Structures are given as C-alpha cells and as structure tokens.
Amino acid sequence: MLGRMKDAFDFSGKVALVTGSSRGIGAAIITTFGALGARCVVNYVSDPDGRNKTDAERAATALPEARVIECNVGNPEQVSAMMEQVKTDFGGLDILVNNAGILQDRSLRKMTLDEWETVLRVNLSGAFNCIRLAIPILRPGGRIVNISSVSGQLGFFGQANYSASKAGLMALTKVAARELARHNITVNAIAPAAVAGDRIERMLEGQARARGVAVDALRQSFIDRAPLRRMSEAKDVAALAAFLCSDHARNISGQCIPVTAGEPAS
C-alpha cells in the first residue's frame, strides 16, 4: 500500500506546464512537479525590466529537461505558439496549471473599463485560451488545475475585476471538468486566501489605497481572521496541486478547494 502511495506521486515521464511560473505560487508549483520527476515548462510574460525572464530562467535551472517559454496567456496567438512548442519539444502535455494572473485593484466608482477588461483578459480568458488550445495535446489521464482565489467567493473591496475573474474561473473549471471527462482528464481549482509573497503584497497595497487604511494593519487583519492565525505559503498551494495531479485524485474533478488557514471560503 505504501509503495503504491509513493508511486502515485512519481511524475516521471509526465510533462507539466505552469503559467506564470517565474516566481511566487507558480514557481513553487513547477518546482514541486520537477522534484517529483516531471519534465517542466516554465512560462513567463515579458516585462520592461526583464525581471520575469530572469526569474523564469532561474527557476528552470533546478528542473529536469526544463523549457522556458515567453507567452502572454491573454493573447490566443501566443498561447497557440506555446502549445505547439510544447508538442514539438515533448510530444504532448500531461499537466496544465493555469496560475498566471494580475491585480489592478480599484473601487467600482474609480475603476476604468481598461482595468476591468485587462484583468479579465489575463485571469479568465487566459485560462480559457490555455485550456482550449491545450486540449489537442493533452494526453488521456491528463490533469488541469486552475488557481482561483477566495476573492471569487467572498468579493473583496476594490476587486470587482479580480473577484469576477476568479469566480468565472471556478465556473470554467466545472464546465471543463464535464466536457473533458470523456478523455479521462480531470479539472479542478484551488482557491487560496492570503498567500505570503509578492502578489499578496500588491493586493494589500491596492486594498489599502482603496480603503484608506495602513498596509500593515490590513495584513494583520488577514492573519487575525484565519483560525490558524497565519497566512498560507506558496508551498501549501503547490502541495495541493501535486495531489490533484496525482493518481490519488483520479476521481476528484470539477471541485474548487480552498487554502485559507481555516477561514470559511463562503
């Protein structure tokens, strides 16, 4: 029994693509897959100072047979090219984790149409693009994990665009799970609350501006309302992603699992 449990977490021969995996949660997930034997694709989007590329290349150095691919998931043509490259380099795909996401927090009264559409284009349409264009190269028994957020369930102040995108991602997960079941492909979502790192700090800064409060006080409020009195870490999300992509989770599909240090997600 113990031997079979260990074998279920052996991803040798599997190919894993994690979008937005240059750092933070995405880097933790792709690093975990690599440690479990998967051949990995590290994805990043270009930025003016080149930090994303540098971080992606750094993440890839510790991974077996890793590829680094620049791609803006909100651009269908770039996603198509990325999937073609994965097919050329690896012959197909076994694991897709849609992690890429952005924040542009602002109250409804102040939010511009561009801020609304930009966040949905990356966070929601980006996942749609990746799922749709990965289907031809996803092998039977494949796994898809979408990184959503409790913001999609709770609706945080100043996050109309972000919350809507993450709620939409939960619905997309359920539909994709039904449609891809015939190919024995499972689709699930993870909904973290506050996860320590760059992304939560950007969110806290935007929330603090929108609410007119201090960042430190807002950060502490997230910690205080969690029963376990701590923020989650990227490794907590990565461990759950690995489980959902293992054989142990073969009968789990269409679910959204919170990682909230005990805080109710709805």
N, C-alpha and C positions, 0 to 999 in steps of 0.2 A: 504493500500500500504506500509506504513512504517513498519507495523508488518511483512509483507512478506519479506521485505528487511532485517529486523533483523533475521528472521528465516533462511534466506539463508546463514547466517554466523554462524549458530548454528551447530557445528560439533559433537554434542553429538551422541554417538554410532558409530562414524567413527574411523577407525584405520589408523594412519599416520606413515609412515616410512621415515625418512630423513637421507640420508647417509652423513657421515662426519659431524655429528651434535654435536660434543663435544664442539665446540666454533665457533665464527665468524658468518658468514651468516647462516650456518646450525643450530647453536644453536638458533639464532633469529627466524628462521622459525619454528623449532619444538616447541619452547616456545610459539609462536603465535598460533599454532594449539592447544596446550594444553590449552591455555587461552580461546579458543573457544569451548572447551569441548571434543576434540578428545582424544582417548587413543593413547599414543605415544611410538614409538620405536626410541631410541637414538642409533645411530651407531658410532663406532669409530674404528680406526686401531691401533694396538699396536705399541708403540714406546719405545726406550731403557730406557728413564727415567720415563715412566709411566704417563706422563702428560695427554695424550689423555684420558686414562681411568679415571683419577681423574676428569678431566673436564666434561667427559660424565656423570659420576655419580653425579656430582654437578648439571648439567643441569636437570637430571632426578628427582631430589628431589622435584622440584616445579611442576611436571607434574602428572596428574591423571593416575593411573594404568600404569606407565611407565615401559618399559623394556629397559635394556642396553645390546646391542649385539656387541661383537667384530667381525669385518669382514673386510677383505681386499677385496674391490669390484673388484679388478683386478684378483682375484682368483675365478673361477667359482664354485669350490667345496665349498668354504666358503660362497659364495652367496647362493648357493642351501641350505646349512645348515641354513643360516639366514632365508630364506623364509619358510623353514619347521618349524623353531621355531616360527615364526610369526603365521603360520597356527595353530600350536599346542596351543599357548597362547591365540590367539584372534579369531581363526576360519576363518580368511581371512584378506584382506587388501583393503582399500578404497583409500588411497593417498600414492603415491610414489614420493619423491623428490630426484632426483639424483644431489646431491651437492658435493660429495667427489671429490677432485681434488688436484693436486700437481703442483708445479712450479720447473723447472730446466732450468733457462734461460742461454743461451749462443749463441754467433753468429754462423752462419752456418759453418763457417770455423773451429770453435773450438768445436762444438757440437759432442759428441760421439754417436755412434749407440745406446748404452745403455741408454743415456739420452733421445734420441728420442723415443725409444720403451717404456721406463718406463713411461713417461708422457702420451703417447697414451694408454698404457695398463690401467692406472688408470682412466684418464679423459674421454676416449671414450669407450674403451672396458668395463670399469667398469659400465658405464651406460647401455650398451648393455646387459651385464650379468644380471643386476638388472631387466631391463625391461623383458627380455626373461624369466627369472626364476620367475618373479612376476606374469606373465600372468595367470598361473593356479590358483592363489589365489586372484587375483584382482576381486572384485565384479562388476557386471554391474553398470554403472554410476560412475565408478572409475575415478581418476584423476592422471595423471603423469605430473610432471614439471621437466624439465632439466635446471640446472643452467649452462648456457653457458657464453659468455663474448664478449664484443665488439672487443676484440683481434681477435676473429674468423672472424670478418668482416673487421677490419682495418689492421691487420697484424703488430703488434708492433715489433720493432727492437729487435733481440735476443730471439724471442719467436716462432721460426719455429715449435717446437714441441707443445707448448701450443696453439698457434693460429690454427694449423692444427687440434688439438683435439677438440677445441671449434667450429670450422667450421664444422667438422664432426658431432658434437653433434646437430648442427642445422639441418643438413640433416637427421640424425637419427630421430629427432623429427617429421619431415614432413612424413617420411615413416611410423613410428609407429602410427601417427595420422590417416593415411589412413587405415592401417591394423586393428586397434583396434576400429574403428568407429562402426563396426558391433556389438560390445559389449557395445556400448554407453559409451566408455572410451575416454576421451579427453587427448591429449598430446600436451603440449606447452613448450616453452623455455623462459627463462629470460636471457637477455644479459646485465649484469651490466658493467659500466665503472669502474673507481676507487671507491672502497668501503672501507671506513676507517676501519682499523683493521690489524691483523697480516699478512693476506695473501697479502694485497696490500703493506705492508712494505717489505715483502720478495721479491715481484715483483719489487718494486722500487730499492731495493738493487741490484738485479740481473741486472736490466736495467742500473743502474748507472755504474756498473762494465763493462757491455758490451759497453756502450757508452763513458766511461771515464769521467763522469760528477759527480757532487755532488748530493747526495740523496735529500737534502733539495731543491735544485734548480729544480730537476726533479719533486718532489712532487708539488711544486708551479706551475710548468708548466701544470700539470693536472688540477689544480684548475683554473688557468687563462684562459684556453681554453674552459671551460664549461660556457655557457651563464649565468647560475645561480651562478657561482663563488663559488662553493662548491663541495666537494666530497659527494657521496651518503653514506648512512649509512645502516648497515645490516637490520635495521627495515624497510627501504624503500623496499628492496627486499622481506622481509617477508610479508609485506602488499600485494604486488602484487601476491605473491604465494598463499596467503589466498584467494584473489579474484578469481584467476584462478581455485582454487579448490572448489569454492562455486557454488551454483546453478545459480548465476548471469552470470557465464561464461559458461553455458551449451552448447552454440553454438559457442564457441571460441576453435578452435583446429588447430594444425599444424602451429601455429604462434610463432614468436620469437620477444619478446617485450623488447626494450632497456630500461635501467635505467641509464641515463647518465647525469643528471642535465642539460639537454638541448643540449648536444653536438650531432651533427648528427652522427649516427652509421654506415653510409656507404657513 
